[in-house]
Amino acid sequence: MTPNRLAQARQRWDEYRWTNALLATTDDADLNPVDGPLAGLTFTIKDTYATAGLASTGGSLILQDHVPDSDAVVVSRLRAAGATLFGKGNCAEFGNGIHTETRIGGRVLHPFDTAVSPGGSSGGDAVAVATGIVDFSIGGDYGGSVRWPAQCVGVYGLRTSAGLVPRTGRMPGGGGTRSAPVIGPPAPRGLLSRVEAVGIFAPSAELVARVVGVVAGPDGDDWFGLAAPTPPAGRHRRIAVTTGQEAGPVSDESLEAFDRARAAATVAGYEIVTAEGILSDAYPVYNALRDDLDVLDDLRQLVGPDADLLCPATLKALAGPPGRGWASPEVRRTWAQSRAIVARIRAIFSSVDALLVPVAPVSAVAHDGGVTLDGRWIAGPDLMAQCRAISLTGLPALAVPTARTTGGRTVSVQVVGPPGGDAQCCEIASELAAHLPVG
């Protein structure tokens, strides 16, 4: 890292401070002199991850005075590789939201079209990359919280394979309290603990791959990563495609972008295999399990008697009816159904390298807005239907900018890979990008 690069990051932040993308930034004393594969690069990280010596609030007034003594594992690995942490990305409070607006950080604004939202819940980190404030960013992706904002602002956004990158240091961790919100990784009983993954934003698929190479691998603490997936052994030069309409309506602009990506794959030499319907039932099953298994006990413990400090989205989540949990026979049947769906989707990777599917029904919407498609009002979580369908599988998925639309907004496709195929997703995305002059 050179002083000049850090100065450039500060200059860009001064220029785009009005976007409210960052909650806190480091000072010049935090320049990282370490040599390594990411030396000279700057990054931000979603404020749901702990950073030593820098306020880590989870986007919430609940933790506004919290300054950790140690880094989340992903942060320590990036620092050891020579990257310099520039700041904390503003995020939906504790990740609860498809937009990014909190009482502690305000509303994150789209840097190129203020009529629409930059998405969430990792909106601040997506904006930090889109504006060139930093070279790359780290977010978190449960139901699409990296892929959705990546599309909204026009950058690459990877949801890593579930279990590939340790989540140790995420807030709140299992058993976390107000004084110690990072006790450990997510408790292994909810859907979040089995599906949520670390995500990476960057301006290119090549840089995403470089970052994955640094942060991947078990740490011995995140129970889900003890059996991290290994990369596939070979390639088929075949790509499966689905419009994603089995998960929900898709706009004409998203379908046009999808067609462009499919055509680019053909030009790049891939055989196209139709897989329409492959995601059937994945979205409603994901939602059912999320409602029944994520009982939010860790968050309730953290909040305690101070619910008046919370944002509306978090209050709404905590006010919902309690999930039935694993004791319910119906929940166990839904879980069994989910395993059958996942097995069906994963099976296609025995003969293809990737699955192409739209990121979302539409490129971007106004804050708390939506769009009417096929006579239906699509808003809230339904804007992440195609993302959530993929999340259920635990597979890596890279949002790839594919086409520009009105106002400089971007429409993207997901390049979904086999378990552990994160680098493969990046390689395929680079091949497609050569024939996708998004511009």
C-alpha positions in Angstrom: 0.0 0.0 0.0 1.3 3.4 -0.9 0.3 6.7 0.8 -0.9 7.8 -2.7 -3.5 5.1 -2.9 -4.8 5.8 0.5 -5.0 9.5 -0.4 -6.9 8.6 -3.6 -9.4 6.6 -1.5 -9.9 9.6 0.8 -10.3 11.9 -2.1 -13.0 9.7 -3.6 -14.7 9.3 -0.3 -14.8 13.1 0.1 -16.4 13.3 -3.4 -19.0 10.7 -2.6 -19.6 11.3 1.1 -23.1 12.3 0.3 -24.0 8.7 -0.6 -23.6 7.7 3.1 -21.8 4.6 2.0 -19.4 4.4 4.9 -20.0 4.5 8.7 -16.3 4.8 9.8 -12.9 5.2 8.1 -9.4 4.5 9.2 -6.7 7.1 9.6 -3.3 7.3 7.9 -1.7 5.4 10.8 -3.5 2.3 9.6 -1.5 2.2 6.3 -0.6 -1.5 5.8 3.0 -2.1 4.9 2.7 -5.9 4.5 3.8 -7.4 1.2 1.4 -10.0 -0.2 -0.9 -11.0 -3.0 -3.2 -8.0 -2.3 -0.6 -5.5 -1.4 -1.5 -2.0 -2.5 -5.2 -2.6 -2.5 -7.8 -0.9 -0.3 -11.1 -2.5 0.9 -14.2 -1.8 3.0 -16.1 -4.4 4.9 -19.8 -4.6 5.9 -20.3 -3.3 9.4 -21.7 -6.7 10.5 -18.0 -7.9 10.8 -15.7 -7.0 13.6 -12.6 -4.8 13.0 -10.0 -4.3 15.6 -9.8 -0.7 16.8 -12.6 0.5 14.5 -16.2 1.0 15.5 -18.2 -2.1 14.5 -21.9 -1.5 15.0 -23.8 -3.9 12.8 -25.5 -0.8 11.4 -27.2 -0.3 14.8 -27.4 2.2 17.6 -27.4 -0.8 19.9 -23.7 -1.2 19.3 -22.8 2.4 18.5 -19.9 2.4 21.1 -18.6 -1.1 20.3 -14.9 -1.2 19.3 -13.6 -4.8 19.0 -10.2 -5.9 20.2 -9.8 -8.3 17.3 -10.7 -8.7 13.6 -13.1 -11.0 12.0 -11.2 -13.9 10.3 -11.9 -12.5 6.8 -10.4 -9.1 7.8 -7.3 -10.6 9.4 -6.6 -12.7 6.3 -7.0 -9.7 4.0 -4.6 -7.6 6.2 -2.1 -10.5 6.2 -2.3 -10.5 2.4 -1.3 -6.8 2.3 -4.7 -5.2 1.7 -5.5 -2.0 3.7 -8.9 -1.6 5.4 -10.3 1.8 4.5 -13.6 1.8 6.3 -16.8 0.1 7.4 -19.7 -0.2 4.9 -23.1 1.2 5.9 -25.5 -1.7 5.9 -29.1 -2.5 6.8 -29.3 -3.0 10.5 -27.8 -6.5 11.3 -28.5 -7.3 7.6 -32.3 -7.0 7.9 -33.4 -5.4 4.7 -33.1 -5.3 0.9 -32.3 -1.6 1.0 -29.7 0.2 3.1 -31.0 2.8 5.6 -30.3 2.9 9.3 -30.7 5.2 12.2 -26.9 5.2 12.7 -25.8 5.8 9.2 -28.7 7.2 7.3 -29.9 6.2 3.8 -27.3 5.0 1.4 -27.9 6.7 -2.0 -27.3 5.3 -5.4 -24.2 7.3 -6.7 -25.4 7.4 -10.4 -29.2 7.5 -10.1 -30.6 9.0 -6.9 -34.2 8.0 -8.0 -33.4 4.4 -7.1 -31.9 2.5 -4.3 -28.4 0.9 -4.4 -30.0 -2.2 -2.7 -29.0 -4.0 0.4 -28.2 -5.2 2.9 -24.6 -4.6 1.8 -25.4 -1.4 0.0 -22.6 0.7 1.4 -19.9 -1.7 0.3 -21.3 -2.0 -3.2 -21.3 1.8 -3.5 -17.7 2.0 -2.2 -16.6 -0.1 -5.1 -18.8 1.4 -7.8 -17.5 4.9 -7.0 -13.8 3.8 -6.9 -13.4 4.7 -3.3 -11.8 1.3 -2.7 -10.5 -1.5 -4.9 -12.9 -4.2 -3.4 -15.3 -4.8 -0.6 -16.5 -7.6 1.6 -20.2 -8.0 2.3 -22.5 -10.8 3.5 -25.0 -12.7 1.4 -27.9 -14.6 2.9 -30.8 -14.1 0.4 -29.0 -11.9 -2.1 -27.4 -9.1 0.0 -24.3 -9.0 -2.2 -25.8 -9.9 -5.6 -28.7 -7.5 -5.5 -26.7 -4.4 -4.7 -24.0 -5.5 -7.1 -26.6 -5.4 -9.9 -28.1 -2.1 -8.6 -24.8 -0.2 -8.9 -23.1 -2.2 -11.7 -20.2 -4.1 -10.1 -19.3 -7.8 -9.8 -20.7 -9.4 -6.6 -19.8 -13.0 -5.5 -21.8 -15.0 -3.0 -19.1 -17.5 -2.0 -19.8 -21.2 -1.6 -21.5 -21.8 1.8 -18.8 -22.8 4.2 -15.8 -21.7 2.0 -15.0 -18.5 3.9 -15.2 -18.4 7.7 -17.9 -16.1 9.2 -16.1 -16.0 12.5 -16.3 -12.4 13.7 -19.8 -11.7 12.3 -22.1 -9.8 14.6 -24.1 -11.0 16.4 -22.4 -14.4 16.7 -23.9 -17.3 18.5 -24.3 -16.4 22.1 -23.3 -12.7 21.6 -24.1 -10.1 24.1 -24.0 -6.3 24.2 -20.5 -6.2 25.7 -19.3 -9.1 23.6 -21.3 -9.4 20.4 -18.7 -11.6 18.7 -18.7 -14.8 20.8 -18.5 -17.2 17.8 -20.0 -18.0 14.4 -23.8 -18.1 13.8 -25.4 -20.8 16.0 -26.0 -24.0 14.0 -29.8 -24.1 14.3 -31.3 -21.6 11.9 -31.4 -21.4 8.1 -29.0 -18.4 8.2 -26.3 -20.4 9.8 -26.5 -23.0 7.0 -26.9 -20.6 4.0 -25.3 -17.2 4.8 -22.0 -16.7 3.1 -19.3 -14.0 2.9 -19.5 -12.0 -0.3 -17.0 -10.0 -2.4 -17.6 -6.9 -4.5 -15.0 -5.8 -7.2 -14.9 -4.0 -10.5 -13.8 -7.2 -12.3 -14.2 -11.0 -12.0 -10.4 -11.3 -11.9 -10.1 -9.3 -8.8 -12.9 -11.2 -7.1 -11.0 -14.4 -7.8 -7.8 -13.0 -6.3 -9.6 -12.1 -3.1 -11.3 -15.5 -2.9 -7.9 -17.1 -3.1 -6.8 -15.2 0.1 -9.9 -15.5 2.3 -11.0 -19.1 1.5 -10.4 -22.1 3.8 -11.5 -23.3 7.3 -10.4 -21.5 10.5 -11.3 -24.2 12.9 -14.1 -22.2 14.6 -16.9 -21.7 12.0 -18.5 -25.2 12.3 -19.9 -24.9 8.8 -16.5 -24.4 7.2 -14.9 -27.5 8.7 -15.9 -29.4 5.6 -15.4 -26.6 3.1 -16.2 -27.6 -0.5 -13.3 -28.4 -2.9 -13.1 -27.0 -6.4 -14.4 -29.2 -9.3 -11.8 -31.4 -11.0 -12.6 -30.6 -14.7 -14.6 -28.5 -17.1 -17.4 -29.4 -19.6 -17.6 -26.3 -21.8 -21.4 -26.5 -21.3 -23.7 -23.9 -19.5 -27.2 -24.5 -18.4 -29.7 -21.6 -18.6 -33.0 -20.6 -17.0 -34.9 -17.3 -17.1 -35.7 -17.8 -13.4 -39.4 -17.3 -14.1 -40.1 -20.4 -12.1 -39.1 -18.4 -9.1 -41.1 -15.3 -10.0 -41.9 -12.8 -12.7 -38.9 -11.2 -14.6 -39.0 -7.9 -16.4 -38.3 -7.5 -20.1 -35.0 -5.6 -19.3 -33.8 -8.5 -17.2 -34.8 -11.1 -19.8 -33.0 -9.0 -22.5 -29.8 -8.9 -20.3 -30.2 -12.7 -19.8 -30.4 -13.2 -23.5 -27.2 -11.2 -24.0 -25.3 -13.3 -21.5 -26.5 -16.5 -23.1 -25.4 -15.2 -26.5 -22.0 -14.2 -25.1 -21.6 -17.8 -23.7 -22.3 -19.2 -27.1 -19.7 -16.9 -28.7 -17.2 -17.9 -26.0 -17.6 -21.5 -27.2 -20.0 -22.9 -24.6 -22.8 -25.4 -25.5 -26.1 -24.1 -24.1 -28.3 -26.5 -22.2 -31.9 -25.4 -21.3 -32.7 -25.9 -17.7 -36.0 -24.0 -17.4 -37.9 -24.9 -14.3 -34.8 -26.1 -12.4 -35.5 -23.6 -9.6 -39.1 -24.7 -9.1 -40.2 -24.4 -5.5 -36.8 -23.2 -4.3 -38.0 -19.7 -3.4 -41.1 -20.6 -1.4 -39.2 -23.3 0.4 -36.4 -20.9 1.3 -38.9 -18.4 2.7 -40.7 -21.1 4.7 -37.5 -22.3 6.3 -36.3 -18.8 7.0 -39.6 -18.0 8.8 -39.6 -21.2 10.8 -35.9 -21.7 11.6 -34.5 -18.2 12.1 -36.0 -17.6 15.6 -33.6 -14.6 16.1 -32.7 -15.5 19.7 -29.2 -14.2 19.4 -30.5 -10.8 18.2 -33.1 -10.6 20.9 -30.5 -11.3 23.5 -28.3 -8.5 22.0 -31.1 -6.0 21.9 -32.4 -6.7 25.4 -34.7 -3.9 26.7 -33.6 -1.3 24.1 -35.9 -2.1 21.2 -36.6 1.6 20.9 -33.1 2.0 19.4 -33.9 -0.3 16.5 -34.7 0.5 12.9 -38.2 -0.3 11.5 -37.1 -3.4 9.5 -35.5 -5.0 12.5 -38.5 -4.2 14.7 -40.7 -5.9 12.1 -38.5 -8.9 12.0 -38.5 -9.3 15.8 -42.3 -8.7 16.0 -43.1 -11.5 13.6 -44.6 -14.8 15.0 -42.0 -17.2 16.4 -40.9 -19.9 14.1 -41.9 -23.4 14.8 -38.4 -24.7 14.9 -37.0 -28.2 14.3 -39.5 -29.8 16.7 -42.2 -29.3 14.2 -42.9 -32.3 11.9 -44.0 -30.0 9.1 -40.8 -28.0 9.3 -38.8 -31.2 9.1 -40.8 -32.2 6.0 -40.1 -28.8 4.5 -36.4 -29.3 5.2 -36.5 -32.7 3.5 -38.2 -31.1 0.5 -35.4 -28.4 0.5 -32.7 -31.2 0.4 -34.5 -32.8 -2.6 -34.6 -29.4 -4.4 -30.9 -28.8 -3.7 -29.9 -32.2 -4.9 -31.8 -31.7 -8.1 -30.1 -28.3 -8.8 -26.7 -29.5 -7.8 -27.0 -32.6 -10.0 -26.8 -30.5 -13.2 -23.2 -29.7 -12.4 -22.2 -33.3 -13.3 -22.4 -32.2 -16.9 -22.3 -28.4 -17.0 -19.8 -25.8 -15.7 -22.4 -23.1 -14.7 -26.0 -22.1 -14.5 -27.0 -18.7 -15.9 -30.1 -17.0 -14.3 -31.1 -13.4 -13.8 -30.1 -11.7 -10.6 -33.5 -10.1 -10.0 -36.9 -9.3 -11.6 -35.7 -5.7 -12.4 -32.5 -3.6 -12.4 -33.3 -1.4 -9.4 -36.2 0.3 -7.7 -36.9 3.3 -5.5 -36.2 3.0 -1.8 -39.1 0.8 -0.5 -40.5 0.7 -4.0 -41.3 -2.0 -6.4 -42.5 -2.8 -9.9 -45.6 -4.3 -11.4 -44.9 -7.5 -13.5 -47.4 -9.9 -15.0 -50.1 -8.1 -13.0 -48.3 -8.5 -9.7 -46.7 -5.9 -7.5 -43.1 -7.1 -6.9 -41.5 -5.5 -3.9 -39.6 -6.3 -0.7 -38.1 -9.9 -0.6 -39.8 -10.8 -3.9 -37.2 -8.5 -5.6 -34.7 -11.1 -4.5 -36.7 -14.2 -5.6 -34.1 -15.5 -8.0 -31.2 -14.7 -5.6 -33.0 -16.5 -2.7 -33.7 -19.6 -4.9 -30.0 -19.9 -5.4 -29.1 -19.2 -1.8 -31.0 -22.3 -0.7 -28.5 -24.4 -2.7 -25.4 -23.0 -0.9 -23.7 -22.7 -4.3 -21.4 -19.9 -5.4 -23.1 -17.2 -7.5 -21.5 -14.2 -9.2 -23.5 -11.2 -10.3 -22.1 -10.2 -13.6 -22.9 -6.7 -15.1 -24.6 -7.5 -18.5 -26.5 -4.5 -19.8 -27.1 -0.8 -19.1 -30.6 0.5 -18.7 -32.1 3.9 -18.0 -30.3 6.3 -15.7 -27.0 4.5 -16.0 -28.4 1.5 -14.0 -27.2 -2.0 -14.7 -28.9 -5.4 -15.2 -26.8 -8.4 -14.3 -27.0 -12.2 -14.5 -25.9 -14.8 -11.9 -23.2 -17.2 -12.9 -23.8 -20.1 -10.5 -21.2 -22.7 -10.1 -20.8 -26.1 -8.4 -19.8 -26.4 -4.7 -16.3 -24.9 -4.3 -16.5 -23.6 -7.9 -16.0 -19.9 -6.9 -12.9 -19.4 -9.1 -14.6 -21.2 -11.9 -17.5 -18.7 -11.7 -15.0 -15.9 -12.0 -13.2 -17.5 -15.0 -16.5 -18.0 -16.9 -17.6 -14.5 -16.0 -14.4 -13.1 -17.5 -15.0 -15.1 -20.7 -18.5 -13.7 -21.0 -17.4 -10.2 -20.2 -15.2 -10.2 -23.3 -18.4 -10.4 -25.3 -20.5 -8.1 -23.1 -19.4 -4.5 -23.8 -21.6 -3.1 -21.0 -19.9 0.3 -21.2 
